[in-house]
Amino acid sequence: MSIPTASCLILGGTGAVGKCVVRDTLASNAFNRVLALGRRPVPLDDSFTNTSVLEQKTVDFDNINSTFPASDLPQVVFCSLATTRAAAGSAAAFKKIDQEYVVSSARFIHEHAPKDPETGLSKVHFLYCSSAGANSKSYFLYPKSKGETEEALSEIGFERVTILHPAFLKVVEPRSGRGGGGEWIANKMVPVMEFISERSTTISVAVVAQAMRLIGTNPTPEVEGVKPKHVIVNPKSKTTVAWYTNGDLQDIVKNHQAKL
């Protein structure tokens, strides 16, 4: 079953990836409606085009049922809602933002989305920007949270779930107040990582955003000649779930740009 792509919903539009997703979805003219839901509006500047199709709504992720729109929700959802432990302030706060807000939002969208009369699945393609190394069985907070979130999204009951596994993210603009010394050191290591293997170790947030949009507007998991690393039908939910590696995302954008 094809999913209408005339409109999209963006969660986490003020983050490094999310802001690029907003910018890319607008510039692509792929959507006649772009709805951004967040704790604060996405700050716009001259780099954003086609803003007449953008709708922004401030929501409270602790009170989703009373602040989220319950009707006319787009059937393509881009989610890059995330944080770091340093920014959140504690492990519990990190888990709440990085996982609970994502899963609760997804469940609300599933509940209010139109259902396929035969399968009962929500007619939604939910795309989640996770992280390389995500693993629900990890002993470490960050990859464990991402892995658990992936599993939860796969079981909600969407028609399609796409999971992106980008490696170290190269930002296109400074992230004020984020990351601290650890992020400063990591940024200094980017040239070394790219020398070792740019395809597997780093990726620009703009490339992640463009790949996300290209996957979201494609009717099948194979996009621009690139097959995802892994595709399954979840045995519990019957959702088609596809995972794309860092290299997959780069190849999708590279192949697309080569045709322009």
VEXNURO-48658 format. One record per residue (C-alpha): residue number from 1; residue in three letters; x, y, z. Coordinates in steps of 0.1 Angstrom, whole numbers. Layout:
<recs>
REC vopa bake    c1    c2    c3
REC  NUM  Ala     X     Y     Z
...
</recs>
This chain:
<recs>
REC vopa bake    c1    c2    c3
REC    1  Met     0     0     0
REC    2  Ser    13    34    -9
REC    3  Ile    14    62    17
REC    4  Pro     3    97     6
REC    5  Thr    33   121     8
REC    6  Ala    15   154     3
REC    7  Ser    22   164    39
REC    8  Cys    46   155    66
REC    9  Leu    51   159   104
REC   10  Ile    84   167   120
REC   11  Leu    92   160   156
REC   12  Gly   124   175   170
REC   13  Gly   127   203   144
REC   14  Thr   149   225   165
REC   15  Gly   178   200   169
REC   16  Ala   208   197   146
REC   17  Val   192   171   124
REC   18  Gly   157   183   128
REC   19  Lys   164   218   117
REC   20  Cys   179   204    85
REC   21  Val   149   182    80
REC   22  Val   126   212    82
REC   23  Arg   148   232    58
REC   24  Asp   151   202    33
REC   25  Thr   114   193    33
REC   26  Leu   105   229    25
REC   27  Ala   132   234    -2
REC   28  Ser   124   201   -19
REC   29  Asn    88   211   -27
REC   30  Ala    79   175   -20
REC   31  Phe    52   185     4
REC   32  Asn    23   210     3
REC   33  Arg    21   210    41
REC   34  Val    49   206    66
REC   35  Leu    38   204   103
REC   36  Ala    65   209   130
REC   37  Leu    56   200   165
REC   38  Gly    80   209   193
REC   39  Arg    86   225   227
REC   40  Arg    95   257   209
REC   41  Pro    92   270   173
REC   42  Val   119   263   148
REC   43  Pro   139   296   144
REC   44  Leu   137   306   108
REC   45  Asp   162   326    88
REC   46  Asp   169   333    51
REC   47  Ser   181   297    45
REC   48  Phe   145   285    48
REC   49  Thr   125   287    16
REC   50  Asn    89   279     7
REC   51  Thr    79   287    43
REC   52  Ser    43   293    33
REC   53  Val    36   256    36
REC   54  Leu    51   254    71
REC   55  Glu    29   251   102
REC   56  Gln    44   252   136
REC   57  Lys    27   242   168
REC   58  Thr    42   244   203
REC   59  Val    33   212   223
REC   60  Asp    40   198   258
REC   61  Phe    55   164   255
REC   62  Asp    44   157   291
REC   63  Asn     8   164   281
REC   64  Ile     7   150   246
REC   65  Asn   -31   141   247
REC   66  Ser   -41   177   254
REC   67  Thr   -16   196   233
REC   68  Phe   -10   174   201
REC   69  Pro   -34   179   172
REC   70  Ala   -56   149   169
REC   71  Ser   -69   153   134
REC   72  Asp   -54   160    99
REC   73  Leu   -21   144   110
REC   74  Pro     3   138    81
REC   75  Gln    10   102    73
REC   76  Val    48   107    69
REC   77  Val    65   114   102
REC   78  Phe   101   125   105
REC   79  Cys   114   121   141
REC   80  Ser   148   134   152
REC   81  Leu   137   142   187
REC   82  Ala   168   135   209
REC   83  Thr   191   149   235
REC   84  Thr   224   140   253
REC   85  Arg   228   131   290
REC   86  Ala   249   162   294
REC   87  Ala   222   184   280
REC   88  Ala   194   166   299
REC   89  Gly   212   168   332
REC   90  Ser   207   132   344
REC   91  Ala   202    97   331
REC   92  Ala   165    98   340
REC   93  Ala   159   131   322
REC   94  Phe   178   118   292
REC   95  Lys   156    87   290
REC   96  Lys   125   108   293
REC   97  Ile   133   131   264
REC   98  Asp   153   106   242
REC   99  Gln   129    77   246
REC  100  Glu    96    84   264
REC  101  Tyr    88   115   244
REC  102  Val    95    97   211
REC  103  Val    75    66   219
REC  104  Ser    46    85   235
REC  105  Ser    43   108   204
REC  106  Ala    44    78   181
REC  107  Arg    16    61   200
REC  108  Phe    -5    92   199
REC  109  Ile     0    94   161
REC  110  His    -8    57   157
REC  111  Glu   -40    61   177
REC  112  His   -53    90   157
REC  113  Ala   -41    79   122
REC  114  Pro   -64    62    97
REC  115  Lys   -62    24    97
REC  116  Asp   -60     0    69
REC  117  Pro   -93   -20    70
REC  118  Glu   -76   -53    62
REC  119  Thr   -44   -52    83
REC  120  Gly   -55   -27   110
REC  121  Leu   -21   -10   106
REC  122  Ser   -19    28   108
REC  123  Lys   -13    43    74
REC  124  Val    18    60    86
REC  125  His    55    59    76
REC  126  Phe    74    67   108
REC  127  Leu   111    76   102
REC  128  Tyr   133    77   133
REC  129  Cys   168    91   134
REC  130  Ser   185    67   158
REC  131  Ser   223    62   160
REC  132  Ala   250    38   149
REC  133  Gly   256    12   176
REC  134  Ala   220    13   189
REC  135  Asn   214   -19   209
REC  136  Ser   187   -25   235
REC  137  Lys   210   -50   252
REC  138  Ser   239   -26   256
REC  139  Tyr   252   -18   291
REC  140  Phe   256    19   281
REC  141  Leu   228    44   284
REC  142  Tyr   229    60   250
REC  143  Pro   229    30   227
REC  144  Lys   206    11   250
REC  145  Ser   180    39   250
REC  146  Lys   182    41   212
REC  147  Gly   178     4   208
REC  148  Glu   148     2   231
REC  149  Thr   132    30   213
REC  150  Glu   136    13   179
REC  151  Glu   120   -19   193
REC  152  Ala    91     1   207
REC  153  Leu    84    19   175
REC  154  Ser    85   -14   155
REC  155  Glu    57   -28   177
REC  156  Ile    33     1   178
REC  157  Gly    15    -8   146
REC  158  Phe    25    16   118
REC  159  Glu    25     4    82
REC  160  Arg    62    13    78
REC  161  Val    90    22   103
REC  162  Thr   123    34    90
REC  163  Ile   153    36   113
REC  164  Leu   184    56   104
REC  165  His   218    47   119
REC  166  Pro   240    78   113
REC  167  Ala   275    78   128
REC  168  Phe   292   109   142
REC  169  Leu   271   139   132
REC  170  Lys   289   169   116
REC  171  Val   268   199   123
REC  172  Val   262   227    99
REC  173  Glu   259   254   126
REC  174  Pro   270   256   162
REC  175  Arg   249   239   189
REC  176  Ser   249   263   218
REC  177  Gly   251   248   252
REC  178  Arg   253   212   239
REC  179  Gly   278   185   243
REC  180  Gly   304   201   265
REC  181  Gly   340   190   265
REC  182  Gly   332   156   251
REC  183  Glu   317   170   219
REC  184  Trp   346   195   216
REC  185  Ile   371   166   216
REC  186  Ala   349   146   192
REC  187  Asn   348   175   168
REC  188  Lys   386   177   169
REC  189  Met   387   140   160
REC  190  Val   366   144   128
REC  191  Pro   396   148   104
REC  192  Val   411   116   119
REC  193  Met   378    97   116
REC  194  Glu   373   108    80
REC  195  Phe   409    99    71
REC  196  Ile   402    63    84
REC  197  Ser   368    60    68
REC  198  Glu   344    89    61
REC  199  Arg   317    65    48
REC  200  Ser   314    47    81
REC  201  Thr   325    72   108
REC  202  Thr   310   106   101
REC  203  Ile   281   122    82
REC  204  Ser   267   157    78
REC  205  Val   234   164    95
REC  206  Ala   223   179    61
REC  207  Val   230   146    44
REC  208  Val   210   127    71
REC  209  Ala   181   151    66
REC  210  Gln   181   148    28
REC  211  Ala   183   110    30
REC  212  Met   155   109    55
REC  213  Arg   133   129    31
REC  214  Leu   142   108     1
REC  215  Ile   133    76    20
REC  216  Gly   101    92    34
REC  217  Thr    89   101    -1
REC  218  Asn    97    67   -17
REC  219  Pro    71    40   -18
REC  220  Thr    96    11   -12
REC  221  Pro   126     6    11
REC  222  Glu   150     6   -19
REC  223  Val   158    42   -25
REC  224  Glu   180    56   -53
REC  225  Gly   192    21   -60
REC  226  Val   202    16   -23
REC  227  Lys   188   -13    -3
REC  228  Pro   187    -9    34
REC  229  Lys   210   -31    55
REC  230  His   181   -50    70
REC  231  Val   143   -52    63
REC  232  Ile   119   -73    84
REC  233  Val    82   -76    90
REC  234  Asn    78   -74   128
REC  235  Pro    62  -106   139
REC  236  Lys    41   -89   166
REC  237  Ser    29   -58   148
REC  238  Lys    33   -68   111
REC  239  Thr    50   -35   105
REC  240  Thr    76   -34    78
REC  241  Val   108   -22    94
REC  242  Ala   139   -11    75
REC  243  Trp   173    -1    89
REC  244  Tyr   198    22    70
REC  245  Thr   235    24    79
REC  246  Asn   257    55    78
REC  247  Gly   270    44    44
REC  248  Asp   235    37    31
REC  249  Leu   224    73    39
REC  250  Gln   255    87    21
REC  251  Asp   249    65   -10
REC  252  Ile   212    75   -12
REC  253  Val   221   112   -13
REC  254  Lys   251   107   -36
REC  255  Asn   231    87   -61
REC  256  His   202   112   -60
REC  257  Gln   226   142   -66
REC  258  Ala   243   124   -95
REC  259  Lys   210   124  -114
REC  260  Leu   203   161  -110
</recs>
